[in-house]
Amino acid sequence: MSDEHGATRSGGFIGNTRQFLTDVRAETRKVTWPQRKEAMAGTIGVVVIVAIISVVLGLIDFGLAKAVSVVMP
């Protein structure tokens, strides 16, 4: 028998939670985790790209603020 959320009543809340955590653990063990070197390279790449985009957007913002201050003194 299922309730309105699709959970079976036979296991109850504790049983369903235990089954969920067991499934999560099994799926986590299947994950291929990156090596430390790969993770660091990806992190550094993201930080560099974010820094570049931040500078570009900052310059655009500065330019638009100057343009607005010239048009509307």
C-alpha positions as CSV (number, residue, x, y, z in Angstrom):
1,M,0.0,0.0,0.0
2,S,1.3,3.4,-0.9
3,D,0.6,6.8,0.6
4,E,0.0,10.1,-1.3
5,H,3.8,10.6,-1.8
6,G,4.5,7.2,-3.3
7,A,6.2,5.8,-0.2
8,T,5.3,2.3,1.0
9,R,3.7,2.1,4.4
10,S,5.2,-1.3,5.2
11,G,8.7,0.1,5.9
12,G,7.5,3.2,7.7
13,F,9.5,6.4,8.0
14,I,12.5,4.7,9.7
15,G,12.6,1.9,7.2
16,N,12.3,4.2,4.2
17,T,15.0,6.5,5.6
18,R,17.3,3.5,6.2
19,Q,16.7,2.2,2.7
20,F,17.4,5.7,1.2
21,L,20.7,6.0,3.1
22,T,21.7,2.5,2.0
23,D,21.0,3.4,-1.6
24,V,22.9,6.7,-1.3
25,R,25.9,4.9,0.1
26,A,25.8,2.3,-2.7
27,E,25.6,5.0,-5.4
28,T,28.4,7.0,-3.8
29,R,30.7,4.0,-4.0
30,K,30.0,3.9,-7.8
31,V,31.3,7.4,-8.3
32,T,34.6,7.8,-10.0
33,W,36.2,10.6,-7.9
34,P,38.9,12.8,-9.6
35,Q,42.5,12.7,-8.4
36,R,43.7,15.6,-6.2
37,K,45.7,17.0,-9.1
38,E,42.6,17.0,-11.4
39,A,40.4,18.6,-8.8
40,M,43.0,21.4,-8.1
41,A,43.4,22.1,-11.9
42,G,39.6,22.4,-12.3
43,T,39.3,24.6,-9.2
44,I,42.1,26.9,-10.4
45,G,40.5,27.1,-13.9
46,V,37.2,28.1,-12.4
47,V,38.8,30.8,-10.1
48,V,40.7,32.2,-13.1
49,I,37.6,32.4,-15.3
50,V,35.5,34.0,-12.5
51,A,38.3,36.6,-12.0
52,I,38.4,37.4,-15.7
53,I,34.6,37.8,-15.9
54,S,34.5,39.9,-12.8
55,V,37.1,42.3,-14.2
56,V,35.3,42.5,-17.5
57,L,31.9,43.1,-15.9
58,G,33.5,45.7,-13.5
59,L,35.0,47.6,-16.4
60,I,31.6,47.5,-18.2
61,D,29.9,48.8,-15.1
62,F,32.5,51.5,-14.6
63,G,32.1,52.6,-18.2
64,L,28.3,52.6,-18.1
65,A,28.4,54.6,-14.8
66,K,30.6,57.2,-16.4
67,A,28.4,57.4,-19.5
68,V,25.3,57.9,-17.4
69,S,27.0,60.6,-15.3
70,V,27.9,62.4,-18.5
71,V,24.4,62.1,-20.0
72,M,22.6,62.9,-16.7
73,P,24.7,65.4,-14.7
